[in-house]
Amino acid sequence: MANLTTDIAGLRLRNPVMTASGTFGYGTEYEDFVPLEQLGGIIVKGTTLHPRQGNPYPRMAETEGGMLNCVGLQNRGVDYFCQHIYPQLRDIPTNFIVNVSGNAPEDYAECAARIGELEAIPAIELNISCPNVKHGGMAFGTTVEGAQSVVRAVRKAYGKTLIVKLSPNVTDIVAIAKAVEDEGADAVSLINTLMGMAIDAEKRCRLLSIGTGGLSGPAVKPVALRMVWQVAHAVGIPVIGLGGIVSATDAVEFLLAGASAVEIGTANFLDPAVTIKVIQGINDYLERHGFTSVKEIIGLCE
């Protein structure tokens, strides 16, 4: 086999394939389908300082080429994760990364600090697409100032690998990426979901309870690929690519665009073993083209 190892700011991955937050539970839900230790990493579902009930149902809807969701970060809070979920994960030999969310920089920082005390969790991924309740609900990640405020607060409270997940719902994602890099982010992951909507024409009603939701799946891949390419050429920190990856070819395209690793999300719902197939497919691609290491193709497409 080719050498599939890669690293994210010192965090070693046995291969560049990880799972995206919100699509793989805490990982253990997929143990019957996937040997978890073979994955490069597992990014667990969004975790907040306090428990959240999420949005009312219905909160998922299929669309052409993807799906919409407005789950609303339903989770039992960071203390529940530390006391009940973490003990199930700490001895599984792969990288578990916690996706951290919040409504204020202080919430993010406190949640990150508690995760930071868990020895077997080497990194967090900050979801800055959350609404800033102090400023009318606009997502932190849609402005340079909002993104900076969260990363600055978390960087002071958290000393391990800090990955910041960027929102695509902006006019200049490069400016946001540079801003979080300046505030101490070790890496960025992109993209989060695109804002979308679906309507039932026969019933003349919205398909999601709150009207809009996040669009994911193959439909978003061209946008994600473009943004990864732009950001990878603009920052000096590693980039993790995600958005519409359903095959090894998709994953290779993100690596060629400059991503050091990828996350697979919505495709897990269609094929719970897709991650393993993508890992093997990347290896097959490298061998077919005469590469000995996955690092040789990162950013190869200028």
C-alpha positions as a Markdown table, in Angstrom:
| # | Residue | x | y | z |
|---|---|---|---|---|
| 1 | Met | 0.0 | 0.0 | 0.0 |
| 2 | Ala | 1.0 | 3.6 | -0.4 |
| 3 | Asn | 1.7 | 5.7 | 2.7 |
| 4 | Leu | -1.6 | 7.3 | 3.6 |
| 5 | Thr | -0.5 | 9.0 | 6.7 |
| 6 | Thr | -1.0 | 12.8 | 6.9 |
| 7 | Asp | -1.0 | 15.3 | 9.7 |
| 8 | Ile | -2.9 | 18.3 | 10.8 |
| 9 | Ala | -0.7 | 20.8 | 12.7 |
| 10 | Gly | 1.1 | 17.9 | 14.4 |
| 11 | Leu | -2.0 | 15.7 | 14.8 |
| 12 | Arg | -1.1 | 12.5 | 13.0 |
| 13 | Leu | -3.8 | 10.7 | 11.0 |
| 14 | Arg | -3.2 | 7.1 | 9.7 |
| 15 | Asn | -5.0 | 8.3 | 6.6 |
| 16 | Pro | -6.7 | 11.5 | 5.4 |
| 17 | Val | -10.3 | 10.3 | 5.8 |
| 18 | Met | -12.4 | 11.6 | 8.7 |
| 19 | Thr | -16.1 | 11.7 | 9.4 |
| 20 | Ala | -18.0 | 15.0 | 9.5 |
| 21 | Ser | -19.7 | 16.2 | 12.7 |
| 22 | Gly | -23.4 | 15.4 | 12.9 |
| 23 | Thr | -23.3 | 12.6 | 10.4 |
| 24 | Phe | -21.5 | 9.9 | 12.4 |
| 25 | Gly | -22.9 | 10.3 | 15.9 |
| 26 | Tyr | -20.2 | 9.6 | 18.5 |
| 27 | Gly | -18.7 | 6.9 | 16.3 |
| 28 | Thr | -19.8 | 3.9 | 18.3 |
| 29 | Glu | -23.2 | 3.9 | 16.4 |
| 30 | Tyr | -21.2 | 2.8 | 13.3 |
| 31 | Glu | -19.2 | 0.1 | 14.9 |
| 32 | Asp | -21.2 | -2.7 | 13.2 |
| 33 | Phe | -20.4 | -1.3 | 9.8 |
| 34 | Val | -16.9 | 0.3 | 10.1 |
| 35 | Pro | -13.7 | -0.7 | 11.9 |
| 36 | Leu | -13.3 | 2.7 | 13.7 |
| 37 | Glu | -9.6 | 2.2 | 14.2 |
| 38 | Gln | -9.1 | 2.3 | 10.5 |
| 39 | Leu | -10.4 | 5.9 | 10.1 |
| 40 | Gly | -8.1 | 8.8 | 10.2 |
| 41 | Gly | -10.4 | 10.5 | 12.6 |
| 42 | Ile | -13.9 | 10.8 | 13.9 |
| 43 | Ile | -15.4 | 14.3 | 14.5 |
| 44 | Val | -18.3 | 13.7 | 16.9 |
| 45 | Lys | -21.6 | 15.6 | 16.9 |
| 46 | Gly | -21.8 | 19.2 | 17.9 |
| 47 | Thr | -21.4 | 19.7 | 21.7 |
| 48 | Thr | -22.4 | 22.8 | 23.6 |
| 49 | Leu | -21.8 | 24.1 | 27.1 |
| 50 | His | -25.4 | 23.4 | 28.1 |
| 51 | Pro | -27.9 | 20.8 | 26.8 |
| 52 | Arg | -29.9 | 21.8 | 23.8 |
| 53 | Gln | -33.2 | 20.4 | 22.6 |
| 54 | Gly | -32.7 | 21.4 | 19.0 |
| 55 | Asn | -35.5 | 22.6 | 16.6 |
| 56 | Pro | -39.0 | 21.2 | 16.3 |
| 57 | Tyr | -39.7 | 18.5 | 13.8 |
| 58 | Pro | -39.7 | 18.2 | 10.8 |
| 59 | Arg | -36.0 | 19.1 | 10.6 |
| 60 | Met | -34.7 | 17.0 | 7.7 |
| 61 | Ala | -35.7 | 17.0 | 4.0 |
| 62 | Glu | -34.3 | 15.4 | 0.9 |
| 63 | Thr | -33.4 | 17.6 | -2.1 |
| 64 | Glu | -32.0 | 16.9 | -5.5 |
| 65 | Gly | -28.4 | 16.0 | -5.0 |
| 66 | Gly | -28.4 | 16.4 | -1.2 |
| 67 | Met | -30.4 | 17.1 | 1.9 |
| 68 | Leu | -31.4 | 19.9 | 4.2 |
| 69 | Asn | -31.3 | 19.8 | 7.9 |
| 70 | Cys | -32.2 | 22.2 | 10.8 |
| 71 | Val | -31.5 | 19.8 | 13.7 |
| 72 | Gly | -30.3 | 22.7 | 15.8 |
| 73 | Leu | -27.3 | 21.1 | 17.6 |
| 74 | Gln | -29.4 | 18.8 | 19.8 |
| 75 | Asn | -27.1 | 17.4 | 22.4 |
| 76 | Arg | -26.9 | 16.8 | 26.2 |
| 77 | Gly | -24.1 | 19.2 | 26.9 |
| 78 | Val | -20.4 | 19.0 | 27.5 |
| 79 | Asp | -20.6 | 17.6 | 31.0 |
| 80 | Tyr | -22.7 | 14.7 | 29.8 |
| 81 | Phe | -20.2 | 14.0 | 27.0 |
| 82 | Cys | -17.3 | 14.0 | 29.5 |
| 83 | Gln | -19.0 | 11.7 | 32.0 |
| 84 | His | -20.9 | 9.3 | 29.7 |
| 85 | Ile | -19.6 | 9.4 | 26.1 |
| 86 | Tyr | -15.9 | 9.9 | 26.6 |
| 87 | Pro | -15.4 | 6.7 | 28.6 |
| 88 | Gln | -16.8 | 4.8 | 25.6 |
| 89 | Leu | -14.3 | 6.4 | 23.2 |
| 90 | Arg | -11.0 | 6.9 | 25.0 |
| 91 | Asp | -9.7 | 3.4 | 24.3 |
| 92 | Ile | -10.6 | 3.3 | 20.6 |
| 93 | Pro | -7.3 | 3.8 | 18.7 |
| 94 | Thr | -8.2 | 6.6 | 16.4 |
| 95 | Asn | -8.4 | 10.4 | 16.7 |
| 96 | Phe | -11.7 | 11.6 | 18.3 |
| 97 | Ile | -12.3 | 15.3 | 17.7 |
| 98 | Val | -15.1 | 17.1 | 19.4 |
| 99 | Asn | -17.1 | 19.7 | 17.4 |
| 100 | Val | -17.7 | 22.6 | 19.8 |
| 101 | Ser | -20.6 | 25.1 | 19.4 |
| 102 | Gly | -22.0 | 28.0 | 21.4 |
| 103 | Asn | -23.9 | 31.3 | 21.4 |
| 104 | Ala | -21.2 | 33.5 | 22.9 |
| 105 | Pro | -17.4 | 33.4 | 22.9 |
| 106 | Glu | -17.5 | 32.7 | 26.6 |
| 107 | Asp | -19.6 | 29.6 | 26.0 |
| 108 | Tyr | -17.2 | 28.3 | 23.4 |
| 109 | Ala | -14.2 | 28.9 | 25.6 |
| 110 | Glu | -15.7 | 27.1 | 28.6 |
| 111 | Cys | -16.9 | 24.2 | 26.6 |
| 112 | Ala | -13.4 | 23.9 | 24.9 |
| 113 | Ala | -11.7 | 24.1 | 28.3 |
| 114 | Arg | -13.6 | 21.2 | 29.6 |
| 115 | Ile | -12.9 | 19.1 | 26.5 |
| 116 | Gly | -9.3 | 20.0 | 26.8 |
| 117 | Glu | -9.1 | 18.2 | 30.1 |
| 118 | Leu | -9.8 | 14.8 | 28.4 |
| 119 | Glu | -6.5 | 13.1 | 27.7 |
| 120 | Ala | -7.7 | 11.0 | 24.7 |
| 121 | Ile | -9.3 | 13.9 | 22.8 |
| 122 | Pro | -6.4 | 15.6 | 20.9 |
| 123 | Ala | -8.3 | 18.3 | 19.1 |
| 124 | Ile | -11.6 | 20.2 | 18.7 |
| 125 | Glu | -13.3 | 21.6 | 15.7 |
| 126 | Leu | -15.0 | 25.0 | 16.3 |
| 127 | Asn | -18.4 | 25.4 | 14.6 |
| 128 | Ile | -18.5 | 29.2 | 14.1 |
| 129 | Ser | -21.7 | 28.9 | 12.0 |
| 130 | Cys | -23.7 | 29.3 | 15.3 |
| 131 | Pro | -25.9 | 32.4 | 15.9 |
| 132 | Asn | -24.3 | 35.2 | 17.9 |
| 133 | Val | -27.2 | 35.9 | 20.3 |
| 134 | Lys | -25.7 | 39.2 | 21.4 |
| 135 | His | -25.7 | 40.6 | 17.9 |
| 136 | Gly | -29.1 | 39.7 | 16.4 |
| 137 | Gly | -28.5 | 36.1 | 15.6 |
| 138 | Met | -26.0 | 36.6 | 12.8 |
| 139 | Ala | -23.6 | 33.6 | 12.7 |
| 140 | Phe | -20.1 | 34.3 | 14.1 |
| 141 | Gly | -18.5 | 32.8 | 11.0 |
| 142 | Thr | -20.1 | 35.3 | 8.6 |
| 143 | Thr | -17.9 | 38.3 | 9.7 |
| 144 | Val | -14.2 | 38.7 | 10.3 |
| 145 | Glu | -14.9 | 40.2 | 13.7 |
| 146 | Gly | -17.3 | 37.5 | 14.8 |
| 147 | Ala | -14.9 | 34.7 | 13.8 |
| 148 | Gln | -12.0 | 36.4 | 15.5 |
| 149 | Ser | -13.9 | 36.9 | 18.7 |
| 150 | Val | -14.6 | 33.2 | 19.1 |
| 151 | Val | -11.2 | 31.9 | 18.1 |
| 152 | Arg | -9.5 | 34.5 | 20.3 |
| 153 | Ala | -11.5 | 33.4 | 23.4 |
| 154 | Val | -11.0 | 29.6 | 22.7 |
| 155 | Arg | -7.3 | 29.9 | 22.0 |
| 156 | Lys | -6.8 | 31.4 | 25.5 |
| 157 | Ala | -8.7 | 28.5 | 27.1 |
| 158 | Tyr | -7.6 | 25.6 | 24.9 |
| 159 | Gly | -4.0 | 24.4 | 24.3 |
| 160 | Lys | -4.5 | 21.4 | 22.0 |
| 161 | Thr | -5.0 | 21.3 | 18.2 |
| 162 | Leu | -7.7 | 23.9 | 17.3 |
| 163 | Ile | -9.5 | 23.4 | 14.0 |
| 164 | Val | -12.0 | 26.1 | 12.9 |
| 165 | Lys | -14.9 | 25.1 | 10.7 |
| 166 | Leu | -15.7 | 27.8 | 8.2 |
| 167 | Ser | -19.1 | 28.8 | 6.9 |
| 168 | Pro | -19.6 | 29.1 | 3.1 |
| 169 | Asn | -22.4 | 31.7 | 3.6 |
| 170 | Val | -20.0 | 34.6 | 3.2 |
| 171 | Thr | -18.8 | 36.8 | 0.4 |
| 172 | Asp | -15.1 | 36.3 | 1.1 |
| 173 | Ile | -14.1 | 33.1 | 2.8 |
| 174 | Val | -10.4 | 33.8 | 2.4 |
| 175 | Ala | -10.7 | 36.8 | 4.7 |
| 176 | Ile | -12.4 | 34.7 | 7.4 |
| 177 | Ala | -9.7 | 32.0 | 7.0 |
| 178 | Lys | -6.9 | 34.5 | 7.4 |
| 179 | Ala | -8.6 | 36.1 | 10.4 |
| 180 | Val | -8.9 | 32.8 | 12.3 |
| 181 | Glu | -5.3 | 31.9 | 11.4 |
| 182 | Asp | -4.1 | 35.2 | 12.8 |
| 183 | Glu | -6.0 | 34.5 | 16.1 |
| 184 | Gly | -4.2 | 31.2 | 16.5 |
| 185 | Ala | -6.2 | 28.5 | 14.7 |
| 186 | Asp | -4.0 | 25.5 | 13.9 |
| 187 | Ala | -6.1 | 24.4 | 10.9 |
| 188 | Val | -9.4 | 25.2 | 9.1 |
| 189 | Ser | -12.1 | 22.8 | 7.9 |
| 190 | Leu | -14.5 | 23.8 | 5.1 |
| 191 | Ile | -17.2 | 24.0 | 4.2 |
| 192 | Asn | -20.1 | 23.8 | 6.6 |
| 193 | Thr | -23.5 | 23.6 | 5.1 |
| 194 | Leu | -25.0 | 26.2 | 2.6 |
| 195 | Met | -28.2 | 27.9 | 3.7 |
| 196 | Gly | -31.1 | 26.5 | 1.7 |
| 197 | Met | -34.9 | 25.9 | 1.7 |
| 198 | Ala | -37.4 | 23.4 | 0.4 |
| 199 | Ile | -41.2 | 23.9 | -0.2 |
| 200 | Asp | -43.9 | 21.3 | -0.8 |
| 201 | Ala | -45.8 | 22.7 | -3.8 |
| 202 | Glu | -48.9 | 20.5 | -3.3 |
| 203 | Lys | -49.3 | 21.4 | 0.4 |
| 204 | Arg | -48.0 | 24.9 | -0.1 |
| 205 | Cys | -45.8 | 24.7 | 3.0 |
| 206 | Arg | -42.2 | 24.7 | 4.0 |
| 207 | Leu | -40.6 | 21.2 | 4.5 |
| 208 | Leu | -38.5 | 22.3 | 7.5 |
| 209 | Ser | -40.1 | 23.5 | 10.7 |
| 210 | Ile | -38.1 | 26.7 | 10.8 |
| 211 | Gly | -38.2 | 27.3 | 7.1 |
| 212 | Thr | -34.5 | 27.2 | 6.2 |
| 213 | Gly | -31.7 | 24.7 | 6.9 |
| 214 | Gly | -28.2 | 23.6 | 5.9 |
| 215 | Leu | -27.7 | 22.0 | 2.5 |
| 216 | Ser | -25.2 | 19.2 | 2.3 |
| 217 | Gly | -24.5 | 16.4 | -0.2 |
| 218 | Pro | -23.1 | 16.2 | -3.7 |
| 219 | Ala | -24.9 | 19.4 | -4.7 |
| 220 | Val | -22.5 | 21.5 | -2.7 |
| 221 | Lys | -19.3 | 19.9 | -3.9 |
| 222 | Pro | -18.3 | 22.4 | -6.6 |
| 223 | Val | -18.7 | 25.3 | -4.1 |
| 224 | Ala | -16.7 | 23.4 | -1.4 |
| 225 | Leu | -13.9 | 22.5 | -3.8 |
| 226 | Arg | -13.6 | 26.1 | -5.0 |
| 227 | Met | -13.4 | 27.4 | -1.5 |
| 228 | Val | -10.9 | 24.8 | -0.3 |
| 229 | Trp | -8.7 | 25.7 | -3.3 |
| 230 | Gln | -8.9 | 29.4 | -2.5 |
| 231 | Val | -8.2 | 29.0 | 1.2 |
| 232 | Ala | -5.4 | 26.5 | 0.7 |
| 233 | His | -3.6 | 29.0 | -1.5 |
| 234 | Ala | -4.1 | 31.9 | 1.0 |
| 235 | Val | -3.2 | 30.5 | 4.5 |
| 236 | Gly | -0.2 | 28.8 | 6.0 |
| 237 | Ile | -2.1 | 26.3 | 8.1 |
| 238 | Pro | -3.5 | 23.0 | 7.1 |
| 239 | Val | -6.9 | 22.8 | 5.4 |
| 240 | Ile | -9.4 | 20.0 | 5.8 |
| 241 | Gly | -11.9 | 19.7 | 2.9 |
| 242 | Leu | -15.5 | 18.6 | 3.1 |
| 243 | Gly | -18.7 | 19.0 | 1.2 |
| 244 | Gly | -20.4 | 16.5 | -1.1 |
| 245 | Ile | -17.7 | 13.8 | -0.9 |
| 246 | Val | -19.2 | 10.4 | -1.8 |
| 247 | Ser | -16.3 | 8.6 | -3.5 |
| 248 | Ala | -12.5 | 8.3 | -3.5 |
| 249 | Thr | -12.4 | 10.4 | -6.7 |
| 250 | Asp | -14.2 | 13.2 | -4.8 |
| 251 | Ala | -11.7 | 12.9 | -1.9 |
| 252 | Val | -8.7 | 13.0 | -4.3 |
| 253 | Glu | -10.0 | 16.2 | -5.9 |
| 254 | Phe | -10.1 | 17.9 | -2.5 |
| 255 | Leu | -6.5 | 16.7 | -1.8 |
| 256 | Leu | -5.4 | 18.0 | -5.2 |
| 257 | Ala | -7.0 | 21.3 | -4.4 |
| 258 | Gly | -4.8 | 21.6 | -1.3 |
| 259 | Ala | -6.6 | 19.8 | 1.5 |
| 260 | Ser | -4.4 | 17.8 | 3.9 |
| 261 | Ala | -7.4 | 15.6 | 4.9 |
| 262 | Val | -11.1 | 15.3 | 4.1 |
| 263 | Glu | -14.3 | 14.7 | 6.0 |
| 264 | Ile | -17.2 | 12.6 | 4.7 |
| 265 | Gly | -20.6 | 13.6 | 5.9 |
| 266 | Thr | -24.0 | 13.0 | 4.2 |
| 267 | Ala | -22.7 | 10.0 | 2.3 |
| 268 | Asn | -22.6 | 8.1 | 5.6 |
| 269 | Phe | -26.4 | 8.1 | 5.6 |
| 270 | Leu | -26.5 | 6.4 | 2.2 |
| 271 | Asp | -23.6 | 3.9 | 2.8 |
| 272 | Pro | -22.4 | 3.5 | 6.4 |
| 273 | Ala | -19.2 | 1.9 | 5.1 |
| 274 | Val | -18.3 | 4.7 | 2.6 |
| 275 | Thr | -15.3 | 5.9 | 4.6 |
| 276 | Ile | -13.5 | 2.5 | 4.3 |
| 277 | Lys | -14.2 | 2.4 | 0.6 |
| 278 | Val | -12.8 | 5.9 | 0.1 |
| 279 | Ile | -9.7 | 5.0 | 2.0 |
| 280 | Gln | -9.1 | 2.0 | -0.2 |
| 281 | Gly | -10.0 | 4.1 | -3.3 |
| 282 | Ile | -7.4 | 6.8 | -2.4 |
| 283 | Asn | -4.7 | 4.1 | -2.1 |
| 284 | Asp | -5.7 | 2.6 | -5.4 |
| 285 | Tyr | -5.5 | 6.0 | -7.1 |
| 286 | Leu | -2.0 | 6.6 | -5.6 |
| 287 | Glu | -0.7 | 3.2 | -6.8 |
| 288 | Arg | -2.3 | 3.6 | -10.2 |
| 289 | His | -0.5 | 6.9 | -10.8 |
| 290 | Gly | 2.8 | 5.9 | -9.3 |
| 291 | Phe | 2.7 | 8.0 | -6.0 |
| 292 | Thr | 4.1 | 6.4 | -2.9 |
| 293 | Ser | 2.5 | 8.8 | -0.4 |
| 294 | Val | -0.7 | 10.8 | -0.2 |
| 295 | Lys | 1.3 | 13.9 | 0.8 |
| 296 | Glu | 2.7 | 13.9 | -2.8 |
| 297 | Ile | -0.7 | 14.9 | -4.2 |
| 298 | Ile | -1.7 | 17.5 | -1.7 |
| 299 | Gly | -2.1 | 20.8 | -3.5 |
| 300 | Leu | -0.8 | 19.3 | -6.7 |
| 301 | Cys | -3.5 | 21.1 | -8.7 |
| 302 | Glu | -2.3 | 24.7 | -8.9 |
